[in-house]
Amino acid sequence: MSERRQRTAKADPAADEAIYQAISTAILEGRLRAGTKLVEQTLAAAFGVSRERIRKVLQRLGAERRIEMVPNRGARVAQPSPGEIKAVYEAHRVLEAGVLVQLARILTDDILARLDAHLVEERAAAARGDRAASVRLSGAFHLHLVDALENEELSRFLRDLLSRSSVMVSVYEPATQSLCAVDEHGAIVEALRARDVAGAIDLSRHHFLHVEQRLKLELPPATAPDLAAIFGPAPLKP
């Protein structure tokens, strides 16, 4: 076993996080398609670490429902069905409608300023064509809304939904369409600023419907992607 492999076999949270981020980013960027098998041995070789370390990272991604852990068949990028997609986006619409009602009651200039600052980040990511950042920031916008309520249970529910819907967008939405959400987010913020709760709820509902309708379900690619080419070899950076 090489010196690097011996070192990474020990507890190394920074290496674990770097591998987690690399795989997560590849999914968000659409470089890993729905249904792609994540082979432990291939990933271990690409990252220069043990299979045990890869398995630990895959289990974390599975717990977050970013990937699927299939008994006796290993891990693969999530391949949600039309029914799962419909259920997740219906949950998004219902949850955020309630969030907006509560948020309107406590809305302050500070909350609006945080939302405005976030929209600046979203627009910058869209302008540079950064798909991974756009998908991540799109989800973070909805987290800003719910986190402002300081209700840990609601925030936890939304984070679980976003773990699933972010993957749905990444593997099923055409890359050129994932950058337009910032305009819809901006319209929601403007409705909140005007204290137009009904308008904000309607905009939010249509926003999630638009995202759901943009998803183009496809079968997984016939040829498995080259995991070694996607991930390595490269130094691990947290």
N, C-alpha and C positions, 0 to 999 in steps of 0.2 A: 504494500500500500504506500502511495506517495506521501511526502510530508504534508502536502495540502490536504489530501484525503484524510490523513490521520488527524489533522487539526480540526477539520470541519466535522469529524465524527463526534467530537465533544460538543457540549452545550455551547451554542453560539447564536444567541437571539438576533444579533445583527445580520448574520447570514440567513437565518430563517426569514427575517423580514424582507431582505433583498430578493430572495427567491419568490416569496409571496407577492411582492410588488411587481416583479418581472412577469409572472404568470397572469396576475390580475390585469396589468397593462396590456398584455398581448390579447387578452379577451376583449377588453374595452376598445382596443384599436381595430378589432375585427380580424386580427391575424390568425386567430384560432376559431374555426367555424363550429357551428352547433354540431354536437355529436363526436367531435374529435377526441380520440383516445389519448389520454395523458399517461404514457408508459413510464413507470418509475425508473426502469433501468436506463432508458434513453435520456430522461431528464437528469438523472444522477450523473451520467457521463457529460452532458452538456454543461452542467453547473460545476462539475468537479467535486461533488459531495457524495455522501452515502445515500443508499436507497431509503434508509430509515429517516434521514432528514427530509427527503422528498416526500415520503409518506406522511410525515408530520404536517408539512405544508398543505398537502392535498386534503388531509383531514380537516384542516382549518377552513380551506376554501369550500369543502363540502358542508361543513357546519353552517357556513354563511349562505349556502345554497347558490354559490357562484358556479360550482361544478356539481356533477352527480357522482355519487359513489355507488357503483352497481355491484351487488354481491357476486363474488366469484368471477367478475369481469373487469374489475379495476375502476379507475376514474375516467370521466370524460366531460367535455364541455357540455353544459346543460343544453338540452334539446326540448324546450317546452312545447307542449301541444297547443292547438288553438283554444281548447277549453281552459288550460292553465293561464294562457295570456288574457283571455276574456275575464277570468276571475280576478287576476292580479290588478288589471286596470279598473275594473269595477270597484275593487277595494280602494284603490288610489282615489277615485272620484268621490266615494262616500266619505272616506277619512278626511280628505282635504276640505270638503265642504264644511264639516264640523269644525275643523281647525280655523278656517277663515271666519266663521261666526264668532268663535272665542277670541281670535286675534283682534278683530275689529273693536272689541270691548276694551282692550288694553293697549291699543296701538299708540305708540309714542314716536316722537321725532327720531329718537335713537334707533328704534327698530327700523324705521324707514331708511335711515342713513346706512344701516348695515345691509339692507336689501339693495340699496342703490350701489353701494361699493361692490357687492357681489355681482350685480349686473355688469359692472365695468369689467370684472374678471371674465365673465362669460363672453362678452363682446370681443375682448382681446383674444381669447382662445378661438372663437369663430373666425376672427380676422386672419389669424395665422394658420387656420385649417388644422388645428390640433384636435383630432377626433377624440382621443382618449380623455384629454382635459375637458372637452365639451360635454362628453357623457357624464364624467365625474361631477363637473360643476352644475350640470342640469339637475342631477339628483340632489346636490348640496343646496340648491335654491329651495327645494321643498323642505329640506331639513331646517333651513333658517326659519321658515314659517312656523313649523311645529315646535322647534326648540325655544322660540320666543315665548311659548306658553309655560315653559318650565315644568312640564309634565313628563316625567321619565317614562311612564308607560306608553303614552302616545308616541313619544320619540322612538321608543324601542320598536313599536309596531311599524312605524314608517321605515325605519332602517331595515327591517326584515323585508318589507315590500321592495325597497330600492335595491337590495342585494339581488333580488330576482329580476326586477324590471330593467335594471342596468344591463344585465346579461342579455335579456330579450332584445333590447335596442342594439347592443353591440353585435349580436350574431344575425339579426334579422332585418335591421334597418339599413337601407342604402346610405353609404357614408356621406353623400352630398346632401342628404336631408336631415342629418342629425344636428346640423349647426343652426337651424332656424328657431329652435325652442326659445332662445333668448328674447326674441320679439314678443312671444306669447307670455313669457315671464314678466317682461316689462309692462305689458298691458295689465296684468294682475296687480302689479305694484301700483300702477297709476289709479286703478279702481280703488285699492285700499287707501291711497292718499286722499282720494275724493270721498272717502267713507261710503263708497257704494258697495255694500256687502253683497247684495244680490248680483251686481255686475261682476264682482270678483269671483263669486261662486260659478257663475255661468262661464266666464272666461277659463277658469280652472277646469271645469267639466269638458269644455270643447278642446282644451289643450291636451288632456289625457286621451280623449277620443282621437284626436289627430295623430298622436304618437302611436296609439294602437293600430290605427288604420294604415300607417306608414310601414308597419312591419310586413316584410315579405318572407313568408315561410318557405324554406328551401330544404331539400334533402341534403344531408352531409356530403361533402365532396367525395367522389369515388376514390381519389388518391389521397392517402393520409399525408398531412403536411410534414415537412422535415423539421422535427422539434429541435434537432441539433443546430440546424441553420438559423432557427428563430431565436434560440436562447444562448448559444455559446459557440466556442468558449469565450468567456469574458470575465473580468474581475467582478466579484460580488461587491456591490455598493449599496448600503442601506439607504 
